[in-house]
Amino acid sequence: MGAGASLKARVTVLVHDVSSAQRLIDVAKLAYGLGFTHLVATKVYGAAASSGVPEVTRLALRLGRSFSVLPSVKDAIELFAPDKVVVVSREYGEPVEPWSYAEKLASSQGSVLIVFGGIDAAPGKDVAGLGEAVYPVGTEARLTPVAEAALLLYPLSRILSRETS
């Protein structure tokens, strides 16, 4: 595990309010594939709970990564105690340019929890109010949760990897 991996360990990716097994699996593959080591799912129900959680658990174990399922975002904040919470919400967030925002996050000290919505509606005001609410600039409508995660996590992964090479 290189130094970039240790910086990526400061980042916890959280998917909130997810019922689709495939969406949960896709977010896990994205986060783990970009080198992030911690994934949390909150408010998991339906197919995501019955078949997505076992599949993501298997993937995490195979890759030596962590995966946790918790009741709420508040529980995740309480247990992980991040220094910064970012909530991706088109309805309540401020527009950010993904690469510039990734630079800002990478240069900050401490741990970061990044919350992505797991359903087509973005996280609500109650969740958005738990941290700094943002969304990728230049989008005309809410993207799928996996697309939003890719737009924001890829630059962060590249910058964190670059800082250690």
DRENTORVO-340660 format. One line per field, with one value per atom (N, C-alpha, C, CB): residue number from 1; residue in one letter; z, x, y. Coordinates in steps of 0.05 Angstrom, whole numbers, plus 5000, padded with zeros to 4 digits. Atoms other than C-alpha are relative to their C-alpha. Glycine has a CB too. Example, Ala and Ser with C-alpha at 12.3 -4.5 7.8 and 13.67 -1.06 7.14 Angstrom:
BEGIN
i 1 | 1 | 1 | 1 | 2 | 2 | 2 | 2
aa a | a | a | a | s | s | s | s
w 5000 | 5156 | 5000 | 5025 | 4999 | 5143 | 5014 | 4971
u 5018 | 5246 | 5018 | 4980 | 4984 | 5273 | 4985 | 5009
v 4976 | 4910 | 5024 | 5001 | 4976 | 4979 | 5022 | 5009
! end
This chain:
BEGIN
i 1 | 1 | 1 | 1 | 2 | 2 | 2 | 2 | 3 | 3 | 3 | 3 | 4 | 4 | 4 | 4 | 5 | 5 | 5 | 5 | 6 | 6 | 6 | 6 | 7 | 7 | 7 | 7 | 8 | 8 | 8 | 8 | 9 | 9 | 9 | 9 | 10 | 10 | 10 | 10 | 11 | 11 | 11 | 11 | 12 | 12 | 12 | 12 | 13 | 13 | 13 | 13 | 14 | 14 | 14 | 14 | 15 | 15 | 15 | 15 | 16 | 16 | 16 | 16 | 17 | 17 | 17 | 17 | 18 | 18 | 18 | 18 | 19 | 19 | 19 | 19 | 20 | 20 | 20 | 20 | 21 | 21 | 21 | 21 | 22 | 22 | 22 | 22 | 23 | 23 | 23 | 23 | 24 | 24 | 24 | 24 | 25 | 25 | 25 | 25 | 26 | 26 | 26 | 26 | 27 | 27 | 27 | 27 | 28 | 28 | 28 | 28 | 29 | 29 | 29 | 29 | 30 | 30 | 30 | 30 | 31 | 31 | 31 | 31 | 32 | 32 | 32 | 32 | 33 | 33 | 33 | 33 | 34 | 34 | 34 | 34 | 35 | 35 | 35 | 35 | 36 | 36 | 36 | 36 | 37 | 37 | 37 | 37 | 38 | 38 | 38 | 38 | 39 | 39 | 39 | 39 | 40 | 40 | 40 | 40 | 41 | 41 | 41 | 41 | 42 | 42 | 42 | 42 | 43 | 43 | 43 | 43 | 44 | 44 | 44 | 44 | 45 | 45 | 45 | 45 | 46 | 46 | 46 | 46 | 47 | 47 | 47 | 47 | 48 | 48 | 48 | 48 | 49 | 49 | 49 | 49 | 50 | 50 | 50 | 50 | 51 | 51 | 51 | 51 | 52 | 52 | 52 | 52 | 53 | 53 | 53 | 53 | 54 | 54 | 54 | 54 | 55 | 55 | 55 | 55 | 56 | 56 | 56 | 56 | 57 | 57 | 57 | 57 | 58 | 58 | 58 | 58 | 59 | 59 | 59 | 59 | 60 | 60 | 60 | 60 | 61 | 61 | 61 | 61 | 62 | 62 | 62 | 62 | 63 | 63 | 63 | 63 | 64 | 64 | 64 | 64 | 65 | 65 | 65 | 65 | 66 | 66 | 66 | 66 | 67 | 67 | 67 | 67 | 68 | 68 | 68 | 68 | 69 | 69 | 69 | 69 | 70 | 70 | 70 | 70 | 71 | 71 | 71 | 71 | 72 | 72 | 72 | 72 | 73 | 73 | 73 | 73 | 74 | 74 | 74 | 74 | 75 | 75 | 75 | 75 | 76 | 76 | 76 | 76 | 77 | 77 | 77 | 77 | 78 | 78 | 78 | 78 | 79 | 79 | 79 | 79 | 80 | 80 | 80 | 80 | 81 | 81 | 81 | 81 | 82 | 82 | 82 | 82 | 83 | 83 | 83 | 83 | 84 | 84 | 84 | 84 | 85 | 85 | 85 | 85 | 86 | 86 | 86 | 86 | 87 | 87 | 87 | 87 | 88 | 88 | 88 | 88 | 89 | 89 | 89 | 89 | 90 | 90 | 90 | 90 | 91 | 91 | 91 | 91 | 92 | 92 | 92 | 92 | 93 | 93 | 93 | 93 | 94 | 94 | 94 | 94 | 95 | 95 | 95 | 95 | 96 | 96 | 96 | 96 | 97 | 97 | 97 | 97 | 98 | 98 | 98 | 98 | 99 | 99 | 99 | 99 | 100 | 100 | 100 | 100 | 101 | 101 | 101 | 101 | 102 | 102 | 102 | 102 | 103 | 103 | 103 | 103 | 104 | 104 | 104 | 104 | 105 | 105 | 105 | 105 | 106 | 106 | 106 | 106 | 107 | 107 | 107 | 107 | 108 | 108 | 108 | 108 | 109 | 109 | 109 | 109 | 110 | 110 | 110 | 110 | 111 | 111 | 111 | 111 | 112 | 112 | 112 | 112 | 113 | 113 | 113 | 113 | 114 | 114 | 114 | 114 | 115 | 115 | 115 | 115 | 116 | 116 | 116 | 116 | 117 | 117 | 117 | 117 | 118 | 118 | 118 | 118 | 119 | 119 | 119 | 119 | 120 | 120 | 120 | 120 | 121 | 121 | 121 | 121 | 122 | 122 | 122 | 122 | 123 | 123 | 123 | 123 | 124 | 124 | 124 | 124 | 125 | 125 | 125 | 125 | 126 | 126 | 126 | 126 | 127 | 127 | 127 | 127 | 128 | 128 | 128 | 128 | 129 | 129 | 129 | 129 | 130 | 130 | 130 | 130 | 131 | 131 | 131 | 131 | 132 | 132 | 132 | 132 | 133 | 133 | 133 | 133 | 134 | 134 | 134 | 134 | 135 | 135 | 135 | 135 | 136 | 136 | 136 | 136 | 137 | 137 | 137 | 137 | 138 | 138 | 138 | 138 | 139 | 139 | 139 | 139 | 140 | 140 | 140 | 140 | 141 | 141 | 141 | 141 | 142 | 142 | 142 | 142 | 143 | 143 | 143 | 143 | 144 | 144 | 144 | 144 | 145 | 145 | 145 | 145 | 146 | 146 | 146 | 146 | 147 | 147 | 147 | 147 | 148 | 148 | 148 | 148 | 149 | 149 | 149 | 149 | 150 | 150 | 150 | 150 | 151 | 151 | 151 | 151 | 152 | 152 | 152 | 152 | 153 | 153 | 153 | 153 | 154 | 154 | 154 | 154 | 155 | 155 | 155 | 155 | 156 | 156 | 156 | 156 | 157 | 157 | 157 | 157 | 158 | 158 | 158 | 158 | 159 | 159 | 159 | 159 | 160 | 160 | 160 | 160 | 161 | 161 | 161 | 161 | 162 | 162 | 162 | 162 | 163 | 163 | 163 | 163 | 164 | 164 | 164 | 164 | 165 | 165 | 165 | 165
aa m | m | m | m | g | g | g | g | a | a | a | a | g | g | g | g | a | a | a | a | s | s | s | s | l | l | l | l | k | k | k | k | a | a | a | a | r | r | r | r | v | v | v | v | t | t | t | t | v | v | v | v | l | l | l | l | v | v | v | v | h | h | h | h | d | d | d | d | v | v | v | v | s | s | s | s | s | s | s | s | a | a | a | a | q | q | q | q | r | r | r | r | l | l | l | l | i | i | i | i | d | d | d | d | v | v | v | v | a | a | a | a | k | k | k | k | l | l | l | l | a | a | a | a | y | y | y | y | g | g | g | g | l | l | l | l | g | g | g | g | f | f | f | f | t | t | t | t | h | h | h | h | l | l | l | l | v | v | v | v | a | a | a | a | t | t | t | t | k | k | k | k | v | v | v | v | y | y | y | y | g | g | g | g | a | a | a | a | a | a | a | a | a | a | a | a | s | s | s | s | s | s | s | s | g | g | g | g | v | v | v | v | p | p | p | p | e | e | e | e | v | v | v | v | t | t | t | t | r | r | r | r | l | l | l | l | a | a | a | a | l | l | l | l | r | r | r | r | l | l | l | l | g | g | g | g | r | r | r | r | s | s | s | s | f | f | f | f | s | s | s | s | v | v | v | v | l | l | l | l | p | p | p | p | s | s | s | s | v | v | v | v | k | k | k | k | d | d | d | d | a | a | a | a | i | i | i | i | e | e | e | e | l | l | l | l | f | f | f | f | a | a | a | a | p | p | p | p | d | d | d | d | k | k | k | k | v | v | v | v | v | v | v | v | v | v | v | v | v | v | v | v | s | s | s | s | r | r | r | r | e | e | e | e | y | y | y | y | g | g | g | g | e | e | e | e | p | p | p | p | v | v | v | v | e | e | e | e | p | p | p | p | w | w | w | w | s | s | s | s | y | y | y | y | a | a | a | a | e | e | e | e | k | k | k | k | l | l | l | l | a | a | a | a | s | s | s | s | s | s | s | s | q | q | q | q | g | g | g | g | s | s | s | s | v | v | v | v | l | l | l | l | i | i | i | i | v | v | v | v | f | f | f | f | g | g | g | g | g | g | g | g | i | i | i | i | d | d | d | d | a | a | a | a | a | a | a | a | p | p | p | p | g | g | g | g | k | k | k | k | d | d | d | d | v | v | v | v | a | a | a | a | g | g | g | g | l | l | l | l | g | g | g | g | e | e | e | e | a | a | a | a | v | v | v | v | y | y | y | y | p | p | p | p | v | v | v | v | g | g | g | g | t | t | t | t | e | e | e | e | a | a | a | a | r | r | r | r | l | l | l | l | t | t | t | t | p | p | p | p | v | v | v | v | a | a | a | a | e | e | e | e | a | a | a | a | a | a | a | a | l | l | l | l | l | l | l | l | l | l | l | l | y | y | y | y | p | p | p | p | l | l | l | l | s | s | s | s | r | r | r | r | i | i | i | i | l | l | l | l | s | s | s | s | r | r | r | r | e | e | e | e | t | t | t | t | s | s | s | s
w 5000 | 5000 | 5000 | 5024 | 5003 | 4977 | 5017 | 4972 | 4984 | 5009 | 4991 | 4999 | 5010 | 4963 | 5013 | 4970 | 4987 | 4994 | 5029 | 5001 | 4972 | 5064 | 5000 | 5014 | 5002 | 5042 | 4993 | 4979 | 5007 | 5011 | 5023 | 4976 | 4976 | 5077 | 5017 | 5017 | 4986 | 5104 | 4990 | 4997 | 5013 | 5058 | 5004 | 4970 | 4998 | 5075 | 4980 | 5029 | 5019 | 5019 | 5012 | 4972 | 4989 | 5042 | 4979 | 5026 | 5017 | 5001 | 5018 | 4978 | 4982 | 5035 | 4985 | 5013 | 5010 | 5023 | 4973 | 4995 | 5024 | 4974 | 5002 | 4997 | 5002 | 4952 | 4977 | 4996 | 5023 | 4888 | 5006 | 4975 | 4996 | 4896 | 4980 | 4998 | 5020 | 4831 | 5005 | 4972 | 4994 | 4850 | 5023 | 5007 | 4977 | 4917 | 4990 | 5022 | 5010 | 4881 | 4982 | 4984 | 5018 | 4828 | 5016 | 4981 | 4984 | 4881 | 5014 | 5021 | 4987 | 4917 | 4980 | 5012 | 5021 | 4853 | 4993 | 4975 | 5006 | 4838 | 5022 | 4995 | 4977 | 4907 | 5003 | 5026 | 4996 | 4915 | 4976 | 5005 | 5024 | 4843 | 4998 | 4975 | 4999 | 4854 | 5023 | 5001 | 4978 | 4915 | 5027 | 4993 | 4974 | 4971 | 5016 | 4998 | 4984 | 5028 | 5017 | 5018 | 4983 | 5068 | 4986 | 5025 | 5011 | 5044 | 5022 | 4975 | 4980 | 5088 | 4984 | 5023 | 5011 | 5068 | 5023 | 4984 | 4980 | 5108 | 4988 | 5013 | 5009 | 5103 | 4976 | 4994 | 5021 | 5062 | 5002 | 5002 | 5000 | 5043 | 4974 | 5007 | 5025 | 4991 | 4990 | 4978 | 5013 | 4942 | 5009 | 4970 | 4990 | 4966 | 5026 | 5003 | 4974 | 5036 | 4996 | 5019 | 5002 | 5014 | 4983 | 4990 | 5018 | 4957 | 4996 | 4974 | 5004 | 4951 | 5023 | 4997 | 4976 | 5022 | 5000 | 5026 | 5001 | 5017 | 4978 | 4997 | 5022 | 4949 | 5005 | 4974 | 4994 | 4971 | 5023 | 5008 | 4978 | 5035 | 4989 | 5021 | 5013 | 4993 | 4984 | 4980 | 5016 | 4947 | 5019 | 4984 | 4980 | 5007 | 5012 | 5022 | 4988 | 5039 | 4980 | 5010 | 5020 | 4974 | 4994 | 4974 | 5006 | 4964 | 5025 | 4987 | 4975 | 5037 | 5007 | 4997 | 4995 | 5043 | 5022 | 4974 | 4980 | 5095 | 4989 | 5024 | 5007 | 5088 | 5025 | 4977 | 4977 | 5141 | 4992 | 5021 | 5004 | 5142 | 5027 | 4991 | 4976 | 5191 | 4995 | 5008 | 5003 | 5204 | 4987 | 5026 | 5009 | 5188 | 4995 | 5019 | 5005 | 5164 | 5027 | 4981 | 4974 | 5235 | 5015 | 5017 | 4987 | 5261 | 4989 | 4997 | 5013 | 5211 | 5010 | 4969 | 4991 | 5232 | 5029 | 4998 | 4971 | 5306 | 5002 | 5015 | 4997 | 5296 | 4986 | 4989 | 5015 | 5244 | 5009 | 4971 | 4991 | 5273 | 4980 | 5027 | 5020 | 5208 | 5007 | 4972 | 4997 | 5208 | 4982 | 4996 | 5019 | 5148 | 4988 | 4977 | 5013 | 5120 | 4975 | 5020 | 5026 | 5047 | 4992 | 4978 | 5009 | 5023 | 4971 | 5018 | 5028 | 4948 | 4996 | 4980 | 5003 | 4937 | 4981 | 5028 | 5020 | 4874 | 5011 | 4974 | 4990 | 4909 | 5021 | 5011 | 4978 | 4969 | 5000 | 5026 | 5000 | 4950 | 4983 | 4991 | 5016 | 4921 | 4977 | 5017 | 5022 | 4852 | 5004 | 4973 | 4998 | 4853 | 4974 | 5025 | 5022 | 4798 | 5012 | 4986 | 4987 | 4813 | 5005 | 4983 | 4996 | 4802 | 5021 | 4974 | 4980 | 4842 | 5028 | 4993 | 4974 | 4898 | 5010 | 4997 | 4992 | 4899 | 5011 | 4977 | 4990 | 4907 | 5029 | 4981 | 4974 | 4966 | 5021 | 4999 | 4981 | 4999 | 5006 | 4989 | 4997 | 4987 | 5017 | 4972 | 4985 | 5018 | 5029 | 4987 | 4972 | 5081 | 5017 | 5001 | 4981 | 5142 | 5011 | 5023 | 4987 | 5175 | 4981 | 5016 | 5015 | 5152 | 4988 | 5018 | 5015 | 5103 | 4996 | 4973 | 5006 | 5098 | 4977 | 5025 | 5023 | 5029 | 4996 | 4974 | 5001 | 5026 | 4973 | 5022 | 5025 | 4961 | 5004 | 4978 | 4998 | 4953 | 4985 | 4988 | 5013 | 4934 | 4983 | 5021 | 5017 | 4900 | 4981 | 5017 | 5020 | 4842 | 5011 | 4979 | 4986 | 4889 | 5016 | 5017 | 4984 | 4921 | 5029 | 4992 | 4971 | 4996 | 5007 | 5015 | 4992 | 5030 | 5017 | 5014 | 4984 | 5070 | 5027 | 5004 | 4974 | 5135 | 4998 | 5011 | 5004 | 5107 | 4990 | 4980 | 5011 | 5067 | 5022 | 4979 | 4978 | 5132 | 5018 | 5015 | 4983 | 5164 | 4992 | 5000 | 5009 | 5124 | 4979 | 4989 | 5022 | 5066 | 4976 | 4994 | 5022 | 5011 | 4973 | 5003 | 5026 | 4940 | 4978 | 5000 | 5023 | 4870 | 4977 | 4992 | 5023 | 4805 | 4982 | 4984 | 5017 | 4766 | 4971 | 5003 | 5028 | 4694 | 4994 | 4989 | 5005 | 4703 | 4999 | 5022 | 5003 | 4680 | 5017 | 4971 | 4983 | 4724 | 5018 | 4984 | 4982 | 4779 | 4983 | 5022 | 5013 | 4752 | 5017 | 4996 | 4984 | 4775 | 5023 | 4983 | 4978 | 4842 | 4993 | 5023 | 5008 | 4809 | 4983 | 4985 | 5017 | 4758 | 5018 | 4979 | 4982 | 4813 | 5016 | 5020 | 4985 | 4853 | 4982 | 5011 | 5019 | 4792 | 4995 | 4974 | 5005 | 4777 | 5023 | 4993 | 4977 | 4848 | 5011 | 5021 | 4988 | 4869 | 4982 | 5007 | 5018 | 4807 | 5003 | 4971 | 4996 | 4813 | 5027 | 4996 | 4973 | 4888 | 5001 | 5021 | 5001 | 4876 | 4986 | 4986 | 5015 | 4823 | 5015 | 4973 | 4985 | 4865 | 5024 | 5009 | 4977 | 4927 | 4992 | 5016 | 5010 | 4886 | 4991 | 4976 | 5010 | 4854 | 5023 | 4983 | 4978 | 4921 | 5014 | 5021 | 4986 | 4943 | 4981 | 5013 | 5019 | 4879 | 4995 | 4974
u 5017 | 5000 | 5018 | 4981 | 4983 | 5032 | 4991 | 5002 | 5007 | 5031 | 4973 | 5022 | 5026 | 4973 | 4977 | 4999 | 5021 | 4933 | 4995 | 5007 | 5004 | 4946 | 4985 | 5027 | 5015 | 4920 | 4971 | 5012 | 5027 | 4859 | 4985 | 5000 | 5012 | 4846 | 4987 | 5020 | 5013 | 4828 | 4971 | 5017 | 5026 | 4767 | 4982 | 5004 | 5021 | 4704 | 4978 | 4989 | 5022 | 4653 | 4975 | 5006 | 5025 | 4581 | 4978 | 4992 | 5023 | 4520 | 4975 | 5000 | 5023 | 4454 | 4974 | 5000 | 5027 | 4383 | 5001 | 4986 | 4997 | 4396 | 4983 | 5030 | 5017 | 4347 | 5009 | 4971 | 4991 | 4381 | 5026 | 5004 | 4976 | 4431 | 5022 | 4994 | 4980 | 4465 | 5013 | 4987 | 4989 | 4473 | 5020 | 4978 | 4982 | 4505 | 5026 | 4987 | 4976 | 4552 | 5016 | 4991 | 4985 | 4570 | 5015 | 4980 | 4986 | 4587 | 5024 | 4981 | 4978 | 4630 | 5023 | 4990 | 4979 | 4667 | 5014 | 4987 | 4988 | 4678 | 5019 | 4978 | 4984 | 4703 | 5025 | 4984 | 4978 | 4747 | 5019 | 4991 | 4984 | 4771 | 5017 | 4982 | 4984 | 4795 | 5020 | 4982 | 4980 | 4834 | 4990 | 5023 | 5010 | 4789 | 4994 | 4974 | 5000 | 4788 | 4975 | 5023 | 5023 | 4725 | 4974 | 5004 | 5027 | 4653 | 4980 | 4995 | 5022 | 4592 | 4974 | 5002 | 5027 | 4519 | 4981 | 4992 | 5020 | 4462 | 4973 | 5006 | 5028 | 4387 | 4998 | 4988 | 4999 | 4395 | 4975 | 5026 | 5024 | 4331 | 4995 | 4976 | 5007 | 4299 | 5023 | 4993 | 4980 | 4345 | 5028 | 4998 | 4973 | 4405 | 5006 | 5002 | 4995 | 4396 | 5003 | 4977 | 5001 | 4381 | 5022 | 4974 | 4979 | 4431 | 5024 | 4988 | 4978 | 4473 | 5020 | 4989 | 4982 | 4502 | 5018 | 4983 | 4982 | 4527 | 5021 | 4984 | 4982 | 4558 | 5022 | 4985 | 4980 | 4593 | 5018 | 4986 | 4984 | 4616 | 5021 | 4983 | 4982 | 4647 | 5022 | 4985 | 4981 | 4680 | 5020 | 4986 | 4982 | 4708 | 5020 | 4983 | 4982 | 4737 | 5021 | 4983 | 4981 | 4768 | 5021 | 4984 | 4981 | 4801 | 5015 | 4986 | 4988 | 4821 | 4991 | 5030 | 5012 | 4775 | 4979 | 4988 | 5021 | 4723 | 4973 | 5008 | 5027 | 4648 | 4983 | 4989 | 5018 | 4598 | 4972 | 5011 | 5028 | 4522 | 4991 | 4983 | 5009 | 4493 | 4972 | 5019 | 5028 | 4422 | 4998 | 4986 | 5004 | 4435 | 5027 | 4984 | 4977 | 4485 | 5010 | 4995 | 4992 | 4485 | 5016 | 4975 | 4985 | 4508 | 5028 | 4985 | 4974 | 4565 | 5017 | 4997 | 4985 | 4586 | 5009 | 4983 | 4994 | 4583 | 5022 | 4975 | 4981 | 4623 | 5027 | 4988 | 4976 | 4674 | 5013 | 4995 | 4990 | 4681 | 5018 | 5015 | 4984 | 4705 | 5005 | 4987 | 4994 | 4738 | 4983 | 5030 | 5017 | 4696 | 4980 | 5018 | 5021 | 4630 | 4991 | 4976 | 5009 | 4611 | 4976 | 5023 | 5025 | 4541 | 4995 | 4976 | 5006 | 4528 | 4970 | 5013 | 5028 | 4460 | 4995 | 4987 | 5006 | 4439 | 4979 | 4991 | 5021 | 4377 | 5009 | 4978 | 4993 | 4412 | 5029 | 4995 | 4971 | 4486 | 5008 | 5014 | 4987 | 4531 | 5015 | 5019 | 4985 | 4561 | 5030 | 4992 | 4971 | 4634 | 5011 | 5009 | 4986 | 4683 | 5015 | 5020 | 4990 | 4704 | 5031 | 4994 | 4971 | 4780 | 5009 | 5015 | 4993 | 4784 | 4992 | 4988 | 5010 | 4742 | 5016 | 4970 | 4983 | 4784 | 5026 | 5005 | 4975 | 4846 | 4996 | 5009 | 5006 | 4813 | 4998 | 4973 | 5003 | 4794 | 5027 | 4980 | 4975 | 4862 | 5019 | 5013 | 4981 | 4898 | 4990 | 5002 | 5010 | 4854 | 5012 | 4969 | 4989 | 4880 | 4977 | 5016 | 5020 | 4842 | 4984 | 4982 | 5016 | 4789 | 4976 | 4991 | 5023 | 4732 | 4980 | 5009 | 5022 | 4665 | 4984 | 4981 | 5015 | 4632 | 4975 | 5018 | 5026 | 4558 | 4987 | 4981 | 5015 | 4524 | 4973 | 5016 | 5027 | 4450 | 4999 | 4979 | 5002 | 4431 | 4976 | 5000 | 5024 | 4365 | 5001 | 4974 | 4999 | 4348 | 4996 | 4980 | 5002 | 4327 | 5025 | 4973 | 4975 | 4387 | 4994 | 5011 | 5005 | 4396 | 4984 | 5027 | 5018 | 4344 | 5014 | 4976 | 4989 | 4353 | 5011 | 4978 | 4990 | 4361 | 5028 | 4981 | 4974 | 4421 | 5020 | 4999 | 4983 | 4449 | 5009 | 4985 | 4993 | 4449 | 5021 | 4976 | 4980 | 4498 | 5029 | 4996 | 4973 | 4557 | 4999 | 5014 | 4998 | 4580 | 4986 | 5029 | 5015 | 4529 | 5010 | 4969 | 4989 | 4557 | 4988 | 5031 | 5006 | 4543 | 5018 | 4970 | 4982 | 4584 | 4988 | 5006 | 5009 | 4579 | 4997 | 5020 | 5003 | 4556 | 4980 | 5026 | 5020 | 4503 | 4973 | 5000 | 5026 | 4433 | 4979 | 4992 | 5020 | 4397 | 5016 | 4978 | 4987 | 4413 | 5009 | 4982 | 4989 | 4458 | 4994 | 5031 | 5003 | 4454 | 5020 | 5002 | 4980 | 4488 | 5027 | 4989 | 4974 | 4543 | 5015 | 4996 | 4987 | 4557 | 5010 | 4980 | 4991 | 4560 | 5025 | 4978 | 4977 | 4607 | 5025 | 4994 | 4977 | 4652 | 5011 | 4991 | 4991 | 4655 | 5016 | 4977 | 4986 | 4677 | 5022 | 4979 | 4980 | 4717 | 5025 | 4989 | 4977 | 4761 | 5021 | 4990 | 4979 | 4796 | 5013 | 4988 | 4989 | 4805 | 5020 | 4978 | 4982 | 4836 | 5026 | 4986 | 4976 | 4884 | 5017 | 4991 | 4984 | 4905 | 5014 | 4982 | 4987 | 4917 | 5022 | 4979 | 4979 | 4957 | 5025 | 4990 | 4978 | 4998 | 5016 | 4988 | 4986 | 5014 | 5021 | 4980 | 4982 | 5051 | 5021 | 4985 | 4981 | 5090 | 5024 | 4987
v 4977 | 5000 | 5025 | 5000 | 4977 | 5065 | 5023 | 5009 | 4976 | 5134 | 5012 | 5021 | 4989 | 5155 | 4985 | 4996 | 5016 | 5099 | 5010 | 4970 | 4990 | 5127 | 5026 | 5003 | 4976 | 5195 | 4994 | 5019 | 5008 | 5162 | 4988 | 4981 | 5011 | 5128 | 5022 | 4984 | 4978 | 5197 | 5005 | 5026 | 4994 | 5197 | 4976 | 5005 | 5021 | 5157 | 5008 | 4998 | 4996 | 5150 | 4988 | 4987 | 5010 | 5144 | 5003 | 5017 | 5000 | 5126 | 4998 | 4977 | 4998 | 5145 | 4996 | 5028 | 5004 | 5122 | 4984 | 5027 | 5016 | 5065 | 4975 | 4992 | 5024 | 5011 | 4982 | 5008 | 5016 | 4987 | 4986 | 5019 | 5015 | 4931 | 5008 | 4969 | 4994 | 4948 | 5028 | 5000 | 4974 | 5021 | 4999 | 5020 | 5003 | 5002 | 4986 | 4983 | 5015 | 4953 | 5019 | 4975 | 4982 | 5006 | 5021 | 5013 | 4980 | 5058 | 4987 | 5012 | 5015 | 5006 | 4996 | 4974 | 5005 | 4987 | 5026 | 4987 | 4975 | 5060 | 5009 | 5022 | 4991 | 5079 | 4983 | 5000 | 5018 | 5018 | 5001 | 4971 | 4999 | 5022 | 5025 | 4998 | 4975 | 5093 | 5000 | 5024 | 5002 | 5070 | 5009 | 5016 | 4993 | 5094 | 4974 | 5017 | 5024 | 5045 | 4996 | 4998 | 5002 | 5061 | 5007 | 5019 | 4994 | 5056 | 4994 | 4982 | 5002 | 5066 | 5002 | 5021 | 4997 | 5055 | 5005 | 4974 | 4994 | 5085 | 5000 | 5028 | 5003 | 5076 | 4982 | 5029 | 5020 | 5013 | 4983 | 4983 | 5016 | 4976 | 4986 | 5018 | 5014 | 4931 | 4982 | 5020 | 5018 | 4895 | 5007 | 5002 | 4992 | 4936 | 4986 | 5030 | 5014 | 4906 | 4970 | 5007 | 5029 | 4835 | 4988 | 4991 | 5011 | 4825 | 5019 | 4993 | 4981 | 4889 | 4999 | 5028 | 5000 | 4888 | 4975 | 5001 | 5024 | 4815 | 5002 | 4975 | 4998 | 4829 | 5020 | 5007 | 4979 | 4893 | 4990 | 5027 | 5011 | 4858 | 4981 | 4986 | 5019 | 4803 | 5015 | 4981 | 4983 | 4855 | 5013 | 5021 | 4986 | 4894 | 4980 | 5013 | 5020 | 4831 | 4990 | 4976 | 5009 | 4808 | 5021 | 4994 | 4979 | 4876 | 5011 | 5023 | 4990 | 4886 | 5028 | 5000 | 4973 | 4947 | 4997 | 5012 | 5001 | 4966 | 5008 | 5018 | 4993 | 4968 | 4998 | 4980 | 4999 | 4988 | 5008 | 5020 | 4993 | 4992 | 5012 | 4976 | 4986 | 5042 | 5011 | 5023 | 4991 | 5068 | 5028 | 5001 | 4972 | 5142 | 5013 | 5016 | 4983 | 5194 | 5010 | 5023 | 4990 | 5222 | 4979 | 5008 | 5021 | 5154 | 4998 | 4973 | 5001 | 5154 | 5023 | 5001 | 4977 | 5224 | 4996 | 5026 | 5005 | 5204 | 4979 | 4991 | 5022 | 5140 | 5005 | 4975 | 4995 | 5163 | 5026 | 5000 | 4973 | 5234 | 5014 | 4997 | 4987 | 5265 | 5029 | 4997 | 4972 | 5333 | 5017 | 5006 | 4985 | 5353 | 4981 | 5012 | 5016 | 5328 | 5015 | 4996 | 4989 | 5340 | 4984 | 5000 | 5013 | 5325 | 5009 | 5007 | 4993 | 5322 | 5001 | 4979 | 4996 | 5352 | 5023 | 5006 | 4979 | 5389 | 5020 | 4988 | 4983 | 5416 | 5020 | 4983 | 4983 | 5446 | 5009 | 4986 | 4994 | 5451 | 5023 | 4976 | 4980 | 5503 | 4987 | 5018 | 5012 | 5490 | 5001 | 5014 | 5000 | 5469 | 4987 | 4984 | 5012 | 5454 | 4976 | 5021 | 5024 | 5382 | 5000 | 4976 | 5000 | 5390 | 5020 | 5005 | 4979 | 5455 | 4991 | 5027 | 5009 | 5426 | 4977 | 4992 | 5022 | 5363 | 5010 | 4980 | 4988 | 5406 | 5011 | 5023 | 4989 | 5441 | 4978 | 5016 | 5022 | 5375 | 4987 | 4979 | 5013 | 5345 | 5016 | 4995 | 4983 | 5404 | 5003 | 5027 | 4997 | 5403 | 4978 | 4999 | 5019 | 5368 | 4983 | 5014 | 5016 | 5311 | 4983 | 5018 | 5019 | 5263 | 5013 | 4977 | 4989 | 5275 | 4978 | 5012 | 5018 | 5241 | 5013 | 4995 | 4989 | 5250 | 4984 | 4999 | 5013 | 5234 | 5004 | 5012 | 5000 | 5215 | 4988 | 4984 | 5011 | 5202 | 4974 | 5019 | 5026 | 5131 | 4996 | 4979 | 5001 | 5146 | 5023 | 5000 | 4979 | 5191 | 5028 | 4995 | 4974 | 5247 | 5004 | 5001 | 4994 | 5281 | 4999 | 5027 | 4999 | 5279 | 5025 | 5000 | 4979 | 5322 | 5021 | 4989 | 4977 | 5386 | 4991 | 5021 | 5010 | 5347 | 4988 | 4979 | 5011 | 5309 | 5021 | 4976 | 4979 | 5368 | 5019 | 5016 | 4982 | 5409 | 4988 | 5006 | 5012 | 5360 | 5006 | 4970 | 4994 | 5385 | 5022 | 4976 | 4981 | 5428 | 4988 | 5008 | 5011 | 5416 | 5012 | 5006 | 4992 | 5418 | 4982 | 4997 | 5017 | 5392 | 5008 | 5002 | 4993 | 5389 | 5022 | 4975 | 4978 | 5454 | 4991 | 5024 | 5006 | 5452 | 4978 | 4992 | 5020 | 5399 | 5014 | 4978 | 4986 | 5419 | 4988 | 4998 | 5013 | 5369 | 4981 | 4984 | 5020 | 5318 | 4977 | 4991 | 5024 | 5264 | 4976 | 5002 | 5023 | 5193 | 5000 | 4973 | 5000 | 5180 | 4990 | 4983 | 5010 | 5139 | 5020 | 4973 | 4979 | 5194 | 5023 | 5011 | 4979 | 5247 | 4991 | 5008 | 5010 | 5203 | 4999 | 4971 | 5001 | 5192 | 5027 | 4987 | 4973 | 5266 | 5012 | 5018 | 4988 | 5284 | 4982 | 5005 | 5017 | 5223 | 4996 | 4973 | 5004 | 5215 | 5022 | 4999 | 4979 | 5283 | 4998 | 5028 | 5002 | 5273 | 4977 | 4996 | 5023 | 5204 | 5007 | 4977 | 4993 | 5231 | 5020 | 5013 | 4980 | 5291 | 4987 | 5023 | 5013 | 5249 | 4981 | 4984 | 5018 | 5199 | 5017 | 4983 | 4982 | 5256 | 5012 | 5022 | 4987 | 5288 | 4982 | 5008 | 5019 | 5225 | 4988 | 4978 | 5012 | 5210 | 5019 | 4994
! end
